[in-house]
Amino acid sequence: MVHPFIKWVGGKTQLLNDLRKYYPFSHYNNIYKYAEPFVGGGAVLFDILNSFELQEIYISDANSDLINTYQIIRDRPNDIITILQNLQDDYWNIALDKRGYYYSNIRDQYNNLRILNKDNDFLKKAAFFIFLNKTCFNGLYRVNKHGDFNVAIGNYDFPIICEKENILNVSTKLQKIEIVNGDYYSCRSFVDENTFVYLDPPYVPLSSISNTISYTTKHFGYQEQLRLADFFMELNFTGAKLLMSNSNPKNSNEYNDFLEVIYDGFDIKNVTATRSINSNTYRRGRVGELLISNYSLDNI
Ligand SMILES: C[S@@+](CC[C@H](N)C(=O)[O-])C[C@H]1O[C@@H](n2cnc3c(N)ncnc32)[C@H](O)[C@@H]1O
């Protein structure tokens, strides 16, 4: 069994019980490929890997450091485990009130590794990425406009930085998976009538003042949601089975039917999820989420 090797804002672990009901594999016997173009922490990917044997799998994300980490875990699990174990040993041995310096030092090293040339650069970047995720405030990932990770240290006594068993198991599961850094559109050539595509884009902003979380330096706003709806339409013509989760804009304005309008004609279902509801205060709460699909969610 495998689980996400990082926490990720918008991670779907809380929603798995709802989503699982709608996986099409057992209902359509021609579906044996899987694509997840906004993979993030991979809650759904790992859930599917735990339950189904599929022939071909494709994952991508626009966050290059995240994708580098997936690739390093796939290709060099033992090397990353060695570095993570050392980081964990160091960190645990430092008194709580003295950890800020160590954390900032790793964060600087991480940000200074901008152009990755040597094999070791990719490895270090991936290890620091996991270290920062496990020790920063709430496991947030946020970059400024220069692309520098700028989340402050979190408050954990003994954070598990090196999950050795899980990394080894994840590595085994990732062996035959195509792992791509880039825009979701790149999955187009992989997708055909035998594919299940799960799309979990950055959310429609909950309010005009709350920005979406900056997973990358590029903002995913309303224009991007429109481009994605066109892509959904394009994928629909391939015969693939498509499932998308997105925040319900009605959370902030009961009259906002933006998603209902742009996905008119597709199956839309309301579910609720626990997640951060405000990127400035990190408040968490139950919010409405929409599932959108091109197959009937009621008859599955
Ligand atoms: C809501 S999160 C996905 C969370 C994931 N389902 C999980 O369980 O962790 C959205 C992801 O989309 C990625 N992203 C943003 N813009 C993108 C784009 N144009 N193409 C592909 N991925 C993108 C972000 O880096 C982020 O990881």
The ligand as an SDF file (V2000), in Angstrom:
LIG
                    3D

 27 29  0  0  0  0  0  0  0  0999 V2000
   -5.6260   21.0640   -6.5700 C   0  0  0  0  0  0  0  0  0  0  0  0
   -3.9320   20.6520   -6.8970 S   0  0  0  0  0  0  0  0  0  0  0  0
   -4.0020   18.9040   -7.2180 C   0  0  0  0  0  0  0  0  0  0  0  0
   -4.0620   18.1510   -5.9220 C   0  0  0  0  0  0  0  0  0  0  0  0
   -4.0070   16.6290   -6.0820 C   0  0  0  0  0  0  0  0  0  0  0  0
   -5.2250   16.1090   -6.6300 N   0  0  0  0  0  0  0  0  0  0  0  0
   -3.7220   15.9790   -4.7240 C   0  0  0  0  0  0  0  0  0  0  0  0
   -4.4830   15.1130   -4.2650 O   0  0  0  0  0  0  0  0  0  0  0  0
   -2.7180   16.3510   -4.0980 O   0  0  0  0  0  0  0  0  0  0  0  0
   -3.6670   21.3500   -8.4790 C   0  0  0  0  0  0  0  0  0  0  0  0
   -2.3100   21.0620   -9.1070 C   0  0  0  0  0  0  0  0  0  0  0  0
   -2.2770   21.5880  -10.4340 O   0  0  0  0  0  0  0  0  0  0  0  0
   -0.9510   22.0240  -10.7260 C   0  0  0  0  0  0  0  0  0  0  0  0
   -1.0450   22.9630  -11.8610 N   0  0  0  0  0  0  0  0  0  0  0  0
   -1.2960   24.2850  -11.8850 C   0  0  0  0  0  0  0  0  0  0  0  0
   -1.3690   24.7440  -13.1590 N   0  0  0  0  0  0  0  0  0  0  0  0
   -1.1760   23.6740  -13.9720 C   0  0  0  0  0  0  0  0  0  0  0  0
   -1.1580   23.4760  -15.3940 C   0  0  0  0  0  0  0  0  0  0  0  0
   -1.3700   24.5020  -16.2520 N   0  0  0  0  0  0  0  0  0  0  0  0
   -0.9270   22.2260  -15.8700 N   0  0  0  0  0  0  0  0  0  0  0  0
   -0.7070   21.1820  -15.0280 C   0  0  0  0  0  0  0  0  0  0  0  0
   -0.7150   21.3040  -13.6580 N   0  0  0  0  0  0  0  0  0  0  0  0
   -0.9520   22.5250  -13.1480 C   0  0  0  0  0  0  0  0  0  0  0  0
   -0.4770   22.6330   -9.4190 C   0  0  0  0  0  0  0  0  0  0  0  0
    0.9400   22.6480   -9.3630 O   0  0  0  0  0  0  0  0  0  0  0  0
   -1.1090   21.6680   -8.3870 C   0  0  0  0  0  0  0  0  0  0  0  0
   -0.2270   20.6420   -8.0240 O   0  0  0  0  0  0  0  0  0  0  0  0
  1  2  1  0
  2  3  1  0
  2 10  1  0
  3  4  1  0
  4  5  1  0
  5  6  1  0
  5  7  1  0
  7  8  2  0
  7  9  1  0
 10 11  1  0
 11 12  1  0
 11 26  1  0
 12 13  1  0
 13 14  1  0
 13 24  1  0
 14 15  1  0
 14 23  1  0
 15 16  2  0
 16 17  1  0
 17 18  1  0
 17 23  2  0
 18 19  1  0
 18 20  2  0
 20 21  1  0
 21 22  2  0
 22 23  1  0
 24 25  1  0
 24 26  1  0
 26 27  1  0
M  CHG  2   2   1   9  -1
M  END
$$$$
